[in-house]
Amino acid sequence: MTPVLEARDLTRDYHIPGSFFKKARTVHAVKGVSFAVEQGKTLAIVGESGCGKSTLARIVTMIDPATSGDMLIDGQKVDIARETLTSDMRRKVQIVFQNPYGTLNPRKKIGDILTEPLIINTKIGADERRDRAMAMLKKVGLEEKHYGRYPHMFSGGQRQRVAIARALMLNPRLLVLDEPVSALDLSVQAQVLNLLADLQDEFQLTYVFISHDLSVVRYIADDVMVMYYGEAVEYGSREEVFSNPQHSYTKTLFAATPRADVESIKARLARKNAA
Ligand SMILES: Nc1ncnc2c1ncn2[C@@H]1O[C@H](COP(=O)(O)OP(=O)(O)OP(=O)(O)O)[C@@H](O)[C@H]1O
């Protein structure tokens, strides 16, 4: 089966210009990273601050260019330099950030936030746009009455539901989730993770899930990639990586991580695996 996303040897260098006091230098944020994610699966990318997770997320979402390497969506090559990138290709990948409040326009009503991608990218009429937004609100566990409300009228978990709904409005092939639950309380984290798992089941969505939290990754990932100073030091199935970590950094990372209370997620996944 052709993977939804394939990355081959992706690199990203940042050139930091010099000054009177400092020499110019190059930061190798991502160094030759390769991976593939099949439809309906979740790849978790784990690592501590500064390891290159967000840079990789921005490359995969086509927000930032890569310096070299190849990226394919459904077997089709992406212009990673972003010189001839089409909007059709760009809309195949959507992103949800850690802090939805920072990405939801506070002056716009939820209905406008959800219909905006349709206005920009499609010729769908106003009634149909409204219907689709209403349907999506329900899919993410919100209600029709929320359509006319503003982001500040929602809790953090609800705002993240809105961000997920917006990301899904254009039927993307891939969702990049950049620390999507890190800013939420534990119980709300579990609800949002359960929602993501339900949506994945229903729409056969493919996820790249960026996280520093191994207890979350343990329960949502099919495959895990551990990054360290821009390199993928570990890559394999969740079972392989968790039961038999190879790299000394992964071993240290696992040893240092407390187990969070994600029992409801665990139970849900057990049900999913049994089905
Ligand atoms: N625009 C930029 N210009 C220069 N250096 C950058 C830029 N963006 C990231 N970097 C550097 O690239 C490296 C990787 O950063 P990145 O933000 O991808 O890491 P991260 O793992 O996502 O960290 P965090 O979880 O703190 O966001 C870091 O050394 C960072 O300082």
The ligand as an SDF file (V2000), in Angstrom:
LIG
                    3D

 31 33  0  0  0  0  0  0  0  0999 V2000
   13.5990   30.1100   12.3690 N   0  0  0  0  0  0  0  0  0  0  0  0
   14.6780   29.5930   12.9520 C   0  0  0  0  0  0  0  0  0  0  0  0
   15.8830   30.2040   12.8220 N   0  0  0  0  0  0  0  0  0  0  0  0
   16.9860   29.6790   13.3860 C   0  0  0  0  0  0  0  0  0  0  0  0
   17.0100   28.5690   14.1190 N   0  0  0  0  0  0  0  0  0  0  0  0
   15.8430   27.9080   14.3020 C   0  0  0  0  0  0  0  0  0  0  0  0
   14.6200   28.3970   13.7340 C   0  0  0  0  0  0  0  0  0  0  0  0
   13.6110   27.5410   14.0860 N   0  0  0  0  0  0  0  0  0  0  0  0
   14.1860   26.5710   14.8270 C   0  0  0  0  0  0  0  0  0  0  0  0
   15.5190   26.7990   14.9580 N   0  0  0  0  0  0  0  0  0  0  0  0
   16.4750   25.9440   15.6770 C   0  0  0  0  0  0  0  0  0  0  0  0
   16.3300   24.6200   15.1760 O   0  0  0  0  0  0  0  0  0  0  0  0
   16.4100   23.6800   16.2380 C   0  0  0  0  0  0  0  0  0  0  0  0
   15.1350   22.8440   16.2770 C   0  0  0  0  0  0  0  0  0  0  0  0
   14.0410   23.6770   16.6840 O   0  0  0  0  0  0  0  0  0  0  0  0
   12.5290   23.1610   16.7710 P   0  0  0  0  0  0  0  0  0  0  0  0
   11.6850   24.3250   17.1570 O   0  0  0  0  0  0  0  0  0  0  0  0
   12.1880   22.4380   15.5310 O   0  0  0  0  0  0  0  0  0  0  0  0
   12.6170   22.1050   17.9680 O   0  0  0  0  0  0  0  0  0  0  0  0
   11.4490   21.4560   18.8190 P   0  0  0  0  0  0  0  0  0  0  0  0
   11.8760   20.0800   19.1070 O   0  0  0  0  0  0  0  0  0  0  0  0
   10.1580   21.6240   18.1320 O   0  0  0  0  0  0  0  0  0  0  0  0
   11.4670   22.3330   20.1310 O   0  0  0  0  0  0  0  0  0  0  0  0
   10.2210   22.9330   20.9280 P   0  0  0  0  0  0  0  0  0  0  0  0
    9.4830   21.7520   21.4740 O   0  0  0  0  0  0  0  0  0  0  0  0
   10.8680   23.7700   21.9890 O   0  0  0  0  0  0  0  0  0  0  0  0
    9.4410   23.7420   19.9300 O   0  0  0  0  0  0  0  0  0  0  0  0
   16.6620   24.4780   17.5020 C   0  0  0  0  0  0  0  0  0  0  0  0
   18.0540   24.4940   17.7310 O   0  0  0  0  0  0  0  0  0  0  0  0
   16.1640   25.8540   17.1650 C   0  0  0  0  0  0  0  0  0  0  0  0
   16.8440   26.8320   17.8920 O   0  0  0  0  0  0  0  0  0  0  0  0
  1  2  1  0
  2  3  1  0
  2  7  2  0
  3  4  2  0
  4  5  1  0
  5  6  2  0
  6  7  1  0
  6 10  1  0
  7  8  1  0
  8  9  2  0
  9 10  1  0
 10 11  1  0
 11 12  1  0
 11 30  1  0
 12 13  1  0
 13 14  1  0
 13 28  1  0
 14 15  1  0
 15 16  1  0
 16 17  2  0
 16 18  1  0
 16 19  1  0
 19 20  1  0
 20 21  2  0
 20 22  1  0
 20 23  1  0
 23 24  1  0
 24 25  2  0
 24 26  1  0
 24 27  1  0
 28 29  1  0
 28 30  1  0
 30 31  1  0
M  END
$$$$
